[in-house]
Every structure is written in C-alpha cells, then in structure tokens.
Amino acid sequence: MVEQAQTIRGLESEIVELRAEVAELKRRLAQNSRNSSRPPSSDGLAKPPAPKSLRRSSGRKPGGQRGHGGETLAMVAEPDQIVVHAPACCAGCGAGLDDAPVQSVDRRQVFDLPEIRLWVTEHRSERRRCSGCGHLTAAVFPAAVTAPAQYGPRVRALGLYLVCGQHLPYKRAATLLSDWLDAPLSTGTLCSFVEAAAADLDAFLDTVHSQLIGSPLVHFDETGARVAGRTRWLHCASNEHLTFYAIHDRRGTEGIDHCGVMPNYQGIAVHDGWPQYRSYDRVTHALCNAHHLRELLAVIESDTQGQSWAVEADRFLRRLHDKVQAAKTAGLSDLPAASLAGYRRAWGRIIALGHRQNPPPTERTARRGPIGRTPAANLLRRLDEHRDDVLRFAHNFQVPFDNNLAERDIRMIKIQQKISGSWRTTSGADRFLQVRAYISTARKQNQSLLDALTQLADHQPWLPATT
C-alpha cells in the first residue's frame, strides 16, 4: 500500500509537470507577430493574424473630411511647353476655320518626365606662354575634377539614394541607372560611391553622437543582422531629429558600449525592457508599452487559468494612453496630480489581482525551472517591479507611449536585409549604416534629400544644426 501511494503521488507530480509543459508548448505555437515581438516574416504562409491597433474610431466617415484641401494635381500658371490644337473645319457646315477668330480656349496639362540623359560638361585647361619670359602656364582644374572622365555629384547622389535610401542591391541599382540614364555604372563603381560618402561622414557622425548624448530623450533598440555569413547585432540610438547606428558581435553591454550613447547618457532612455539596459543606472528608464500590449494579448489568448488581470491591464494602458493623447491635443502639459494618483492606485489594484491569480510556484513545479513560473507571471513581475517606468508616459508628456520611433529606424535596416540580403563584410555594413544614418537624420530635419546627398557626394556633407 505504501509503495502504491508513493507511485500515485509520483504520477500525479509527473502529470502536473506534463500539463505545464503542454501548456508552454501550446503558448509557443500560438505566438505570432501580433501577440509577441516576432517579426511578421515568421508567420510563414499562413493567413496573417488581424492587426491590433492602439487607434480608436473617431466617429468620422472614411476619406477626406469637410474643409480638407486635398492633394489633387493642380495646373501650373507657366507650363514648360504649350501645344495648340486648332479645329480644321466647322463641325456644323464643314467650312474651313483657318481665318476664324478664337472665341475661347480650354486647357489641360500633362505632367511627365522630360527625356532623361546625362549632361556632359567638358572642362578645358588652357596652357598659355608668357610673352615676357616664355614660361608656359596651365590653368588649374576644379578640385572635384580629377579624371579624364568621371561622374558628377548628382549621379553619385542618385546612386547613394538607390542603394542606401531605397535599399536596392548594387546590381539592380546599376541596371536602373543604365536603363534610365544610359549611365553604364558597374557595381564596383557604386560601391566606391558609398565608400567615399562614408569616409566624409566623420564630422557628421560625431555631431549626431554628441547631440544624442546631450538630448533629453533617446530611443534605444537592437536587432540581429547578417554580416559576413553570421549573425551580428545592430544597435540604434535615435530621437525625433537624429539617428545613429552601430554594428557589433554582441547584443549585450559590449555592443551597447560600442554604440557609445547609452554609457554616456543621463536623460530619459526609452526601450523595450531588455534586461541589459538596466545596468545603466545614470539614465531614467521608460518602457515601451506596445511590447506590453502584445505580451498581454498573448496571455489573454492563451488564458487557461483565469488571467483576468491581463484583460484589465490591457484596458487600463489603452485608456490611459487615450487620456494622455486627449490632454496633449487640448494643449495641456501634464495630467492633474489627483488623476495621476488615481491611475497609480488603479494600476496597483490590477497588479494585486495578478499576484492573486499567479501565486508563487510550489516547490514541486519549481524543480523544473521555467515550468514553475509562467510567462504571465514573469510579465506581471516586470510590470510590478518597473511600474514607474511603465507609467512614465503619463507623468511626463515628453515620454512617448511606445518605442516605435526606434523600431521604425531599425525597420529600415531590416528592409535592406530582406531586399538585398546580408552584408558581405563588416566594413561594408559600417559604411552602409553611416550613410543610412545621414539619410534618416536629414529626413527627420526636413532637409531636401536630393540636396543633402548631392552635398555629401560633393564631399561637403550637410551637418545638423547644433541644439
């Protein structure tokens, strides 16, 4: 009887552990790009999950609203070319109209590209002999004119735009330039354009780096990137005006230190809560709530144990976000102190409910490591321990609700990897990222990208204004 009872207890314990393992496997199978940090490409060929948006219905009908000016193509007052169409004969009697007076004119304009071809400028250096001493003197060519035949800064700027701005592979960019400009550039020539541009960006990168360190708020993010056939880590530090990238072998503190912004920063750091960022204690941390909403959605969708706290937390964060947005729209700089205190109490009640629904693991289940503490409990613990960082967006309107700005900056690099594949060399990756940071920063500061890239191709890169 004693042996039988021991066997039963052992089987019961094993059943509990197996059920936990099955639940964990089901949770992993249910993960997708909508309820986790997995990219959409990981969803495979299955029908993609319906997106979850923070936006709410405004009550307005779709399309342009009353009073909206619209973006319709408008006629210009001075066209480049005028083509007159005159009627040859009367539509009534058939008589000729060559001498008939013009009563009125209807106008229609066609906007099209002119014939695109390279514009060749020949520079001639004259040699003149002095009539007094007989010395022969040659004129000096402009500093930028260094070869018998070469491409000018606007062609080089277009090459940079196609490769680093639109992420085209070098071969496809060369094909486009050949087809449209009759400019038979080789992929090696395009590579030399990028290499020369990156070599001129030292002052720009130093300026961006120093301005980020001195700014009141910076977004941080990191992602894997394929370089020379292996996975390395791309680190990004950015804000609404500046973008900086760095590539490193490590994702953790070594990579973050290599980027150089976080170790020297003392402002508000917005990030996704990755633990390595916590080792930098001179910054004020603010967590991305878009990540929290995705994790809460995963808990809600896989709920088998009554995780109603996750539903309440999801509703709370969305409603508080709406309150903050409404206050910003109304021109307020913060929420009333009494309202903030009420929100914090409400958040505390949700966290307390979560702890009641997720008691600490028993010794029996704790023996199996991760099985003892569920993802729901881990998320709850983070939301509890870092509640100030979770709710910082409501206390300080300068802090955004999410880390989407850094994710958008990172996404540009992921698009490049998806379209063009991995970088073959580390130096090639560094050069691309330097030019990409230049393009992103110029766009953020409303610079004409054509002008900025032409300046860069002409070895006089644009620099962001000192703030």
N, C-alpha and C positions, 0 to 999 in steps of 0.2 A: 504493500500500500504506500509506503514511504517513497519507494522508487517511482511508483506510478504518479504520485503527486508532484515529485520533482520533474518528471518528464512533462507533465501537463504545464507546470509553470515555465519550463524551458520553451515549450512550444508556443505558449501564449506570448512570451517575450519575443520570440522569433517572428510571430505573426504581426506584432506591433511594429517591429523594425521593418518587416517586408512591406507592410502597408505604407509606412513612411517613405520607403524607397519608391514604391509605385506612385505615390502622390508627387514625389520630387520629379520622377521621370515624366509624368503627365504635365507637370508645370513647365518643364523644359520644352516638351513637344508643343505646348500651347504658346510659347514665346514667338513673337513676330516683331516687325518694325513698329507696330502700333503700341505695343504694351511693354517694350523694352528698348534698350539702346542699340539693338541690332539694326544694321542698315537695311533699306528696302531690298537691296540686291539679294539678301539672304532669304527672302521669302520664296525664291525659286519660281517655278512656273505656275504655282497655284494662284488662284484668284486673290489679289491683294486685299488685305483687310481694309474695311472702311476707315478713313482717317478720323481721328478725334481732334477737334479744333477747340481752342480756347474762345473762339468768337461766338457771339450770341446773336440771334436775329435782331435787327434794328427796327423791324416793322415796316421798312420801306420796300417798294417793289424793285425787282431787278432792273439793271440798266441805268442809263443816265437820269439824274434827278432834275427836278424843275430848277431852272436857273443855272444849270451846269453849262459852261461854254462849249464843251465838246472838243474833239480833236480832228474834225473834218478837214481834209486837204483844202486849203484856201488858195484862190487865184492870187497871183502877184501883179503888181502895177507895171513892172518893167520886165517883160519876158526877154529871154536871150535871142529868140528868133520869132518872127511873125510870118505866117504863111496865109495869104489871102485866097479865099475861094470865091470866085465870082460866077454867077449863073450865066450860061452861054446864050440861052434863049428864053422867051416868055413861056411860062407854063400854061398861059391862057390861050394865046393866039399863035405862038411859035415864032414871033418876030425876034430878031437879034437884039441883044441888050448891051452891046459894046459901048454905045454912047449914052446909055440911060443913067440918070443920076442915082447915087447911092442914098437910099432913104434911112437905113439903119444898119447896124452891124451886131450880130450875136457873137459872143466869144466863148471859146472852150480852150483849156490849156492842158497839155500833156507833160507830165513831169517824168523825165527819163535821164539816164546817164549819157553823157557825151561819149564819143569814141575814146576809149582809154588806151593810151600808149605811153611809152617812156618819152620824156622830154630830155633831149641830149644837149648839154651845154659844153661847148669846147673852150678850154682856156688856152690861150696862146701867150707864151713868154717871149717877148721880143729881145733880141740882142742888138745893142747899138754901140757903135765905135765912136769914142770921143775924138773930135776933130783936133783937139789941142795936143793930147798925149798919146792918142792912138789906142788907149785901153778899151777892151771890149767888155761891156757890162750887160748882164742878163737880168730881166725882171724876175721878181720872186713870185712863185705860185702861191695862192692862198694856202694857209696851213692845212686845211682839210683836203686839199687836192694833192694826193701823194702818189698816184699811179697813173700810167698812160690811159687806162680805162677803169672806171670804178662806179659803184652805185652810190647815189646821193643819200642824204639823211632821211628823206621821206620814204624811199624804198626800204631802207633799213628799218625805219619806224613801222612800216606796214608788216615787215617780216616779224618784228618783235610782237606786234599786235596779234598776228595769226597764231604764233607759237605760244606765247606767254599770256595773251589776253583771251584768245578763243580756244586754246589748248589743242590746236591741230598738230598731228605728228609732222615732223620735219618734211617727210616726203610729200604728204598731201599739201602742206603749205607751199612747197616748191612747185607742185603741179598747178595750184591755183594761180600763183604769180606768173607762171609760164603761159597759162591759158588766157588770163585776162590782161596781162601787161606785156606779153611777149618778152618776158624777162626770164631767161633760162638759168635761174639760180640753182646751184647744187645744194644738197642737204648740208654739205660741209660749209658752204658759204653762209647758210642760215645759222649754223652752229657758231660760226665766227661772229655773227651779228650779236647773238646772245652773250657770248663770252666777252666781247668788247663792251657791251652795255653793262654787264655785271661789274666789270673792272672799274667803271666810272661811278659806281654807286656807294663807295665807302663813306663819303661825307653825308649822303642821304641816309644811309642806314644808321650812322652814328647819331644823326639828328633825331630820327624816329625813335631809336632806342632810348636816348636821354629824355625825350619828351614823354614817352610812355612811363618811365620811372618816376617822372615828376607829375604825372596826371593824377587826378583824384580817384579815378575808377578805371580798372583794366579788366578785360575778359581773358580767361586762360582756357586752353583746350589742347588736346593732343590726340593723335591718331596714328595708326600704323601705315607705313608706306614702303613699297617695294623699291629697293635700291641695290643694284648690282646682284640681283637674284636672291636677295634675302630681305627679311622684314626689318626695317628700322623705324624710328619714331619721329614724327613731325610734331613740333611744339609751336603753338601760336599764341602770341600776346597781342591784343588789339583793343581798340575802343572805337568810338564813332568817327574818329578823324585819322587814325593811324593803324597800320598793320605791320607786324613783324613775324617772320618765320625763322625756324632753325631746325635742322635735322640732326639726329644723334642715334647712337646704338641703343641707348637706354631710354625707357619710358619714365623711370623714377627720378629721384632727386638729381642724379648725374645729368640727365637730359634737361631737366628744368634749370639747373645751374648753368648748363651750356648755353641755353637761350639767353640767360643773363638778366631778365627783367624781374622775375619774382624774388630772387635773392636780395635785390637792392630796392625792393618796393615797400612802401609803407602806407599805401592808400587802401581802397576797397578792392578786393580781388573776387571777381565773380567766376565761379567754376562749378563743375558737376559733382563735387563732393568726393573726388578721388582722394583716398587717404594720404597720399604723398604730399598733397598741397598743405595738409595740416601741420607739417613740420616747419612751415614758415610762419612764425608766431608774431612777426612785426606787422603783418597785414591784418586788415579787418575782412573776414570771410563773409561772402554772400553766396548762397547756394541756388542752383538752377532748379526752379520748381517745375519746369517742363519735364525734367527727368523724374521728379517725384510723382507727377500725374501719370506718367507712363508706368511706373512701378506700382502705383496704387491701382491702376487699371488691371495690371497683371494679377494682383491679389484679388480683386473683385471678380475677375473672370474665372479664376481657379479656386474660388471660395468653396471649401467643403467643410469648414469648421466654424462658420458663423463669424466672419470677419467684417461685421457691420461698421467697425471703426474706420475701415478703409473708405467706405462709401461716404461717411461723414467728413473724413479728411479731404477727400476729393471735392466735395461740395463746398467745404469751407474755403479751400485755397482758390477755387474758381470765383466764389462770391467776393472774397476779399480782393482778388485781382480786379474784378469789376468795380468795386468801391474805389480802389486807388485810381483806376483809369477815369472814373467819373469825376473824382476830385481834381485830377490833373486837367481834365477838359474844362472844368469850372474855374481854372486858374488858381487853385489852392496849392500851397507849398507843402502841406502835410495834413494828416488826419487829426482831429481833436484828441487830446490826451485821454479823455474819458472813453472815447470809442476804441482807441488802441488798447487800453486796459481791458475793455470788454472782450475784444478779439483774442487777447492773450489768455484770458480765463476760458473762453470757449475752446481754444486750442488745447489748453491743459486738460479740459474735460474729455476731449477726443482722445488724447494720449492716454489718460487714465483708463478710458474704456478699452483701448487697445491692449493695455497691460492686463486687464482682467480677462480679455479674450485670448491672450497669449501668455499664459503663466510660464515661469522658468521651466526648462526641460527637466524631467526626472533623471535620476542617476542611471536608470536602465537605458533610456534612449540617448543620454548624453555620451554613453560609451562609444556610439557610432559616429561621433564627430558632427559633421554638418547636419545629419539627420535630426539631431537633438534640437537645433534651433532653425526654424523655418525662415524662408525669405521674408515672409510677412513680419516675423518677429525682428529680423535684422533691420528691415526698413523702419519699423516702429522705433527701434532703439536709436537709429540715426536721427529720426525726426524729433525725438525727445531730447537727446543729448545736444543737438545743434539747433534748438528751436529759435534762438536769436538769429542765427544765420538763415534759417528758413523764412522767417517773417521780416527780414531786414528791408525788403522792398516796400513794406507798409510803413515802416518807421522813417525811412529815408527815400524820398521820391527820386533821388538821383540813381538809386539802385533799381535795375530792371527786374521784372518777374522771372526772367529766364536767362540762359546763356546763349540765346540764339545768334547773337552777333558773332561770337567766336565760331559757332558751328557753321554759319554762312561763310566765314572766311576759310575755314577748314574745308568746306564742301567744294570750293573751287579747286583745291588740290586733288580731292577725291575724283572730281570730274576729269581732271587731267590724266589721272592714273587709269580711269576707266576708258577714256578715248585713246590715249597714246601709249598706255602700258607703263611698265616700270622704268625708272631711270637706270641707265647702264652704268653710270659712275657716280660717286659721291660728289665730285666736283661739278658734274652736270646738274645734279639735284640742287646743289647750293646756288649755282648761277640762275637756274630757273626760279627758285624761291625768292632770290633777291629782286629779280625783275618783276615777279608777281607781286611782291610787297610794294614796289614802286607803283605799279598799275592800280592796286587796291587803294593805296593811300591817296593817289591823285583823284580817283573817282570819289572817294569819301569827301574830299575837299573841293569837289565841283570844278576840278580842272578839266580843260579840254584834253582828252586823252591823246588825240592826234598831235596837239602842240607839245604835250609833255613827253611823248615818245620821240617826237622829232628832235626836241631839245636833248634828250638822252642819246639819240643816235648821232647827234652833232657834238657829243662829248661835253655838253653843258646841261646836265640834268637839273630839272626843277627841284627845289627844296621846299619843304613845308615851312610855313611861317613859324617863327619862334613864339610860343604861347607863354 
